[in-house]
Structures are given as structure tokens and as C-alpha cells.
Amino acid sequence: CRRAAVSRVYVYAYARPDAAPANDVGLVLGTGKLTARGFPNLHFHRRIEAAAALYHAGKVRHLLVSGDNHRAGYDEPTDMRDALVAAGVPETAITRDYAGFRTLDSVVRARNVFGLDRCTIITEEFHCPRALWIARAHGLDAIAFAAPDPGFGWSARVKAREVLARGWCALDLYLLKRGPKFPGPPEPIVLRAGS
């Protein structure tokens, strides 16, 4: 369990399934299956591996995969679902959110659209503090599970962008009071008995 401070709030990101507390639902934050140059995206694959590991360890019963689907031929939620099914997660244990255009949309919609009071957010460690910051600001009781870092060559650019994203996050939360691009309607996740 690693500790990181964002906006004077300490948040925790778990790195091992056996150490993570159990929650009914895991929220997998979206990213593209392929890079802009058409290569497999390690960020995508690491998040899928982490989400599947949590599911198989019994630490989540259901996975909400939230990502971008704003243009034809680009469908992060379906790509994530298909990869999770290939990793042994039943399709009935997966819900897709097609309007997770950015972290704020995914996290706020998890609460307001999909009816979650608490969840485990699954993404890389550098991304966990901002996701949890948004969750706390919007009344979602969340912990984070950190997917393995793909390494400096893969992460340098996105980590640099994350610094800027945290500044925008403060503006969104405290000045602009910005919400999701598509705020509803409600589609609460119903967990199946025995899942």
C-alpha cells in the first residue's frame, strides 16, 4: 500500500490483490488498446491484468469499464470487456460505460449513473491520487488498486501530462464545478446472486 498526497488529502493505492480490501465493484479507467502508432498499449494491458487479478482473487464481484467511445471504430469499453473476458472474467460480471471521456466523467458517473456508493478504482499508481481526489470530492467512497507501471519509456509522457491534469482537476472541482459531459440517466448496477 503506497501513500500519495494530493490537495493535502492522503490517499492509498494498493499494489497486491491479497492486500487490497474487498469491494463489490471495481471501476477500470479507460485507455486505448493501441497507441497512436498502432502498437499494443501497455497501460491498457496492465489495467486489464490488474482488474482480472482482483476479480479472480475475490476482491471485486463486478467490473465497471469506463472509457471513450466518441467516434466510429474507437471503443475503449468494449475493448476492455473483451480483454477481461479473454482473461477469464465472465461477461455477466462486466458493465460498460461508454461516456467515460476523462477521469472526472468516469468517477462521477460511477456514482451518479451506475449507483455506486463505494468502489475500487483500477489504474496506474501515478493516476490513482487524482482519481481518488475526484471520488472524495463527489462523495464516492473509493480505494485504488495500482496496476504495474509499464516503465519510464511508456510512462514519461503520461506522467508529465498528469501534473497538468491535477491542476485542471483543482479548477474543475473547486472553481468551474464541472460535471460529466453526459450526466445520466441512472443505470444502477445490479449484482447477481453468487457472483
Disulfide bonds with the S-S distance in Angstrom:
none
